[in-house]
């Protein structure tokens, strides 16, 4: 019996320093453990509670490396900030990773939020959603049609050609990393899926149902856009996330013992893909949760 939905896992960001060889081992481990997808965050630096500053590996080069050492899993950024690259260049990166993975890329996109990294790396923080709207128009046209001309307020491209094209006809699927009203109005006419982060729906099946109903209410007529959700899974050694999405009293705790039922509940509520955020994110956690999810297949 097939799983009720696809199940992925997010690799570490700044929860701890992970040497590069171990990072690739985690990716291989996730594929061997039976996950359907592997995800990496697209961030640059975080200021941590202890006063230190730590940054993850760069997302697109990391995805290219993961694509080269895996064979089956889908891969993607959760989610890529369109502010960190000129949009035509981001489309070029995505098409290259799609080729390396032989058509396994999901292009998760968002407008970004962490001002610290914008200021540190010199990216404009103002009007992020307006910039995202123009960027998505360029990225979508290039990935799906291979050519575009766009003259906007923030971006300007003239007869831009994406060559080589992505492996798949029509390009890789694009996933919107937001459920805010304006982002939905921009993304739903274009994207193939939308995603909600675990802390934004309280890590709760009931709240996910409400979010999905809100998205469905503004879905353009005739469009079918898949719902996806990140899920925080807490293991005994978990100490909480280090970023700006820490634990809250209203956030539901999901453990390896109940993750199967939780995924079934999300699937019944309409989720077609979930991305598990494991706390802690270690090889052992990947194996333990992978074993717990094996029961979903039969």
N, C-alpha and C positions, 0 to 999 in steps of 0.2 A: 504494500500500500504506500502511495506517495505521501510525502510530507504535506501538511496543510498549507504551507507557504515556504518560500525560500528563506534560508537562515544563514546569515553572515556573521562575521566577527570583526571588530575594530582592533587593529594593532596599536601598540603603545604610542602616546604622544609625549607627554612630559611626566607621566606618573613616576618614572625612574629613568636613569640613563640606561640605554640598551645598546651595547656594542653592535656594529653593523652585522657581523657574522651571526650573532644571535637573532637579530631582527629577521634576516632571511630564513633562519631556522624556524622561527615562529610562523612565518608564512607557509613554509613547507608542512609544518606540523598541522596547521589549520586545514590545509587541503587533505592531508592524510586522515585527519579526524572526521572528515565527511562534511565540513561546512560547504555551503553553496557559494559563498562570496567572502572576499577579504577587503577591508576598508582602511584607509588612512586619513587622518585629519589633515587639513591644509592650514597650518598655523606656523608662525615664525618664532615668537617668544612669548613666554608667560612670566610674570612676576609671581613667585610662589609665596605662601604664607610665612615661610621661615626667612624671608628677605632675599633669597637667592633668585636668580633669573635662569631659566632653562628653555631651550628651544628644541623642537623635534627635527627630524630630517625633512628636507624639502619634498613636498608631496609628489610632484610629477616625476622626478628622477627616481623616487622610491617606488612608485607604481611601475615604472619601466623595468626596474630590477626585479620586482615581484613577478611581473609578467614573464620574465625570462626564466624564472626558476620554478614556475608552476605550469600545469597543463590543463586543468579543468575548471578551477574556480573563476567566477566573475570577480572583477576588481574595480575599485573606484575610490574617488575622494569623497569624504563625508564631512563637509562638502567643500569644493574648491571656491575660494573667493575670487570673483571676477576682477576685484580691485588690484590683485597682486601681479597681473600680467595684462599687457595689451590684449584685447579680445581676439584679434586674428592670430596672435602668437599662441594664446591658450588653445585655440582650435587646432593649430599646428601640432602642439604638444599632445593633445588628445588623439588626433589622428595617428600620430606615431606610436603612442602607447596601445592604441587599438590594433595596429599592425603587429607590434611585438607580441601581444596577447592572442593574436589571430581571432579578433572579434569578441573579446571577453570584457571590454570596458563598459562601465556605466559612468556617465559624466554628471556627477553631482555638482550643482552650482548654487552659490548663494552670494549675498551682498557683503558678507563679513560683519564683524561687530566689535572686535577687540581693539580699541583705539591705541593701546600701548604699542602694538606691533605696526600699526599704520604710521605713527609718529616716528618710531625707531627706524623703520626702513624707508621712510620718505614717500609714502603713498598718501594721496588726498583722502581725507576721512569724510568730507562734506558730501552731501547729496549722493550717498552710496546707492540708494534704490534707483534714482534717476540714471546713474552711471550703469547700474546693473541692467536696466531696461535696454539701453543702447548696446551693451556688451552682449546680451542674450540674442538680440536681433542679428548681430554679426556672427556670433558663434554658431547659432542655429542654422543660418543660411550656409555657412561654409561647411559644416559637418554633413548637412543633408543634400546640398546642391553643388558644393565644391567651388562656388564663385559668388562674389558679392561686391557691390559698391554701396557704401553707406556714408552719408554726410550728416553728422549729428552735432550736438553741442559739445560733447566730450570726446568722441571718437570719430575719426575720418579715415575711410579706406577707399581706394580707387581701384576698381577692377582687380580685387584680390582673388587669387586662385589658390586653392588648397590642393596640392599635388605632392606626393601620392594621396589619393582619397582614402578614407577609412576602409577597412576590410569589408564591412557589411554594407549592402545596398541601403541607402538612406541614412547611413551613419550610425554611431552608437546611440543608445537611448540617453536622453537627458533627464535628470532628476532634479526637481526644485527643492532646495533645502530651506523651506520656509512655509509657514501657514498664515502669515500676516495678510490682511485684506489686499493691500496694494501689490505685494509680491505675487499673490495668487492671481490678481487681475492681469499682471504682466506675464506670468509663467504658464498658467493653465491652457491658454490657446496654443502653446508651443511644445511643452515638455511631455514626456511619456509617463512620469511618475512624480509624486511629491513625497516629502519626508518630514516627520516631526521628531525632534530630539526628546529623549526620555524625560528631562526635567520640565519640558514645556507641556507635557500632558500627564504629569505626576506619576509616570511609569505605571499607569493604571489602564486596564482594559476599558473600564467604564468611561474614563475621560477621553480615551482614544476614540471611542464611539461618538462622543460629542464633537470632537475635532473633525472627524470624518464627515459627520452630518453638516458641519459648518462649511467644509470644503465642497461637499456635494451640492450645497445650496447655491454656490456661485459658479458651478461648473458650466462652461459654455455649452450650449445645446449641440448635441451630436458628438461631443468629445468623450473619450474614455481614458482617464488618467489614473494609473495605479497608485494605491496608498501604500506607504512604507513607514516603518517606525523603528527608531533606536530604542533598545531596552537595556537598562542597567541591571546586571546580574551580580549579586554580592556573594562572595565566597567567604569562608571563615577567616581568612587572613586579610580581608579587605579593610582598608583604612579610609576610604572616601576619595573622591576625585580631587585633584589639585587645582583644577581650572575654575572658571567662574560659574560652574554649574553644580556646586556642592550639594550635599544632602539637605533636605528640608523635611520637616515633620510630616508634611502631607504626602511626600513621595512614597509610593508603595515599594516595599522591599521584595525583590524576586531573588530566589536562591536556586542552586542547582536542583534541589528537591522538587521545586514547583515550576521550574522554567518551562517544562513541557506543557503543562496545563495553561501557563500564561501565553505561550505561543499559540496554542489551540484557540484560546480566547480572542487573541488579536486577529487571527486568521478568520474566525467566525464573524468578527466585527468588520472585516473587509481588508485587512492588511495582506498584501501579496508578497512582501519581502520584509524581514526584520534584520536589524544589525545589532548584535549583542555587544555591549560594552562591559567587559569583565573587570571586576575589581577583587583582587589584583589581576593584571593582565600578564600572565606567565604561561610557560609551556604546560605546566601542571593544570592551570585553570582551563586552558584550551582543551586538554584531554578530558578533564572531569566533566565539563559542560557538554562536550561532544558525546561522551558516553550517555549522559542524561537525555540527550536529544535523540539517541538511537531508537528509543521506544516509539518515536513519532512515525517511524517508517513501517511499523507492522503491528 
